[in-house]
């Protein structure tokens, strides 16, 4: 493991670029480009938040601005993906899946009853059972993404003290898989909206061999799913679509991972150029 503590030269140069009322923090891991190790220091103020960045090499030298951009981009991307895993993936992994389990259980139990009276419902019931069963596995799949990202983070920050392009590439792969999976989930949910409604209409008819309590429960579950789809899920999918348009990347439903890979690269670079580059303090 490399030494990740600031040297006297690191501290001297960091303080040289520190402004009044600012605090500084040099991240305790580095980016290795195959030749040298680069550290990122951020400056911040209590009310303004992050106010600047400084990139230093392993010895503590301040490198020119042009040379600093590439390692800065890699360090920011690394941190962004870890932050995304904590802020987005973890809540999704912990999502209450009981309603999904109940939908599958009840529709599977009463499928024969429904189809015998409404033969046209067979494909709808089958689709809801199939898609919802698949969605039940999302929490386990997300846990796998989080574990892989966590392993890569620990490998870089605790075992080696640095990451390289191969680790960054592996982390991006997990993030892309997660985003593609969540977008596919959204597509499946919207694809089932008409099926939900058809099942609700059939269950609302008076004469049915399905117990009233179970009919009521199925209706409540499907109506809640439709309400959620028309609310939070619709907004999330719109954010996905807007993100692709913003960086002029074609969203191909037939190849979601490739689409999200390209989008992540372009949107990350765009955000870096707009938000990070202007406050990098390395001299020209």
N, C-alpha and C positions, 0 to 999 in steps of 0.2 A: 504493500500500500504506500502510495506517495504521501509526502508530508503536505497536509492541506491547511496548516496554520499560517497566518500571515507572517512573513519575514519582516525584519526591520525596514527593508527597502519597500516591501509592499505597503506597510503602514505609512512610511514617509511619503510615498507617492499618492496614496489614497487621501491623506490629509491635505496634500498640496491642492487637490481638486475639490475638497470639501468646502461648502459655503456655510455662511453663518446660520445657526439654528438647525443645521442638518445633522442627522445621525448616519453612520455608514455600517454596512454589513457585507463582508466578503463571504460569498457562499463557500461552504466547506467541501466542495468537490470541483473538479476541473473538467474541461473538454480537451481531449487529446486529438490533434489533427494528423498524427503520424510523425510529427517532428517535434512539437513542443506542447506543453500543457498551458491552458489559459484559464484564468480565474475571472469571475465577474463580481464586481462590487456595486451595490446599489446604494444610492443616497436617498434619504427621505426626510420629510418634515411631518410633524404631528398633524397639521391641518391639510396639507397639500398631498400627502402620500408620497409615492416615489417621484423624485425630482431629477434623478440622473443615474447614469451607469458609467462604469469605468472598467476596461478590460486590461488586465495585466498578464504578463507571461509568468512562467514558473519561478523565475528569480525575483520577480517584482518589478520588472521594467514596464514602463508605459509604452505600448506599441502604437504606431500611427493609426489614425482613424480608418484608413482604407484597409489596413490589415486586421483591424479590430472587428469589422462588420461580420465576417464569416463565423468566427467563434462566438460572437454575441448572439447571432441567429441560432446557432446550435444550442447554446446554453438556455436561451429563452424557450426554445421548442421543447427541450427536455423538461424544464420546469412546468411549462404549460400542460404537457401531457400528464404529468403526475397530478397536477392540480385538477385537471379535467376528470381524472379517475376518481378523485375524492369527492368532487362537487357533483358529478353527473352519474358516474357508474355506481357508486356505493348506494345512493338512494334508490336507484332502479333495482339493484340486487336485493334490497331490503323491502321492496314493494310487496304489499299484502296480496298473495296469490289465491286466497280462499275463494273469492268470487269466481275465478277462472275454474278452480277445481269443482265448484258447485255446478257451474254451467255444464261442464263435461259429464259430471256424474248424473245430473238430472236428465239431460238430453239423451244420454246413453241408455238410461233406465226406461225412458218413455218413448224412445225412437219408434218402436213397433206400433205403439198406440197412435202416435202422431201420423205416421206414414199410412197406416191402415185406413184412416179417415181422410187423410189429405195426401194422396200419392205424389202430388206435385211438390211436396215439401221434402222429399227424400234427399235431393241434392243439397238443399239448404241446410238441413240438419247435419248431414255428413260433413259439409264444409265447415260449419261452426264447430263441430266436435274436433275435426282435424286441425283447423287453425288455432283453436284455443288450446288444444293439447300441445301443439308446437310452442305456443307462447308460454306454457307452463315451464318449459325448459330454459327460458331466457335467464332466470335468476342464476341457474347453474352455469350457463354459458358466460354470463357477466362475471361471475365469481372467478371463472377461469381467466378472463381478460385481466381482472384486477390482480390475481395471483401472479400472472406472468409479468405484468408491469411492476408489481412490488418486488419480485425477484430481480428484475433488471435494475431497479432503483437501488436495492440493497447491494447488488453486485458492484454497481458503479460507485455508490457513495460510502459504503461501509467496508467493502472488501478491497477495492482498488483505489478509491478516492478520485476516480475519473471515469468518464464514458467516452466512447468514440463513435464513429459513424455507423458501425455495425450494430451497436446497442441502440442508437437512435433509430435506425431502420427497423429493428425488431420491435421497439416500442410503438412506432408509427403503425406497424402492421396490426397490432392488437387494437389500437384506437380506431383504425379504419374498419376492422371487423365489427367492433361495437356499433359504430355509427351506421354501417350498412345493415346490421341486424335490427336496429331500432327503426330505421326507415322502412325496412321490409315489414316489420310488425305494424307500422302505421298503414302501409298499403293494404295489408291483410284485413285490418280492422275496418277500413273504409269499404273494402270489397264485400264485407259481410253486412253492411248496413241494411241493404234490402232484404237479406236473409233473416236478420233479426226481426225486421218489421213483419215479414210474412209469418214467422213463427208466433210472434205476439198476436197477430190477427187471428190465427188459427186457435190459439189457446184461449182467446177472449170469447169464443163461441160457447154458448151455454151447455150444449150436450157434449160431454167429454168423459172418457173413462179414467182420465187422470185426476187424482184427488185435488180438490180445490186449493188446498194449502200449497201443494207442489206447483200447480199451475200459476198461482200467485207469485211464488218464489221465482220461477223461471222468468215470468214477465218483469218482475222487479229487477232481476239481474241484467236482462237484455236491455231494458229501458235505461238503466244506469250506465251500461256500456255505451249506448247510443248518445246519451247526454255527455259523457266524458269525451267521446270521439268528436262531438260537435263543439266541444269547448277546448280543453287543454291540449288534446291531441291534434286538433285542427291547427291551433296556433303553433305547435311544435313543428308540424309538417310544413307549415308556411315559412317558418324560420329556416328550415332546411332548404326549401326551394329558393328563398330569397338569397341565401348564402351562395348557392350555385350561380345564380344570376349575377350577383355582385362581382364575382371573379370570372364571369363568362365561361363557365364550365358546363358542358352538357351532362345532365343527369340521366344516365342510361339504366332503367329498371332491370334490364337484362344482365347488367354487369355493374352492380352497385359498388363493389369493393374498388374497382378501378376508378369509378367516378369519384368516390370519396377520397381516394388516394390523391388524385389530381387536385381536387377541391381543397384538401387539407394543405397541400404544398403551396397553392396559390394564395389562399386566404391567410395562411400563416405569414407568408412573405409580405403580403399587402399590409397586414397589421403591424408587422415589424418595421416596415419602411415608414409607416404613418405615425406610429406611437413610440417606437424605441429609438430608431435612428436619430431623430431630432434631439434627444437628450443624452446621447452617448458623448462623453466628455473627452475622449481620446483626441489628441491634437491632430490637425490636418498635416 
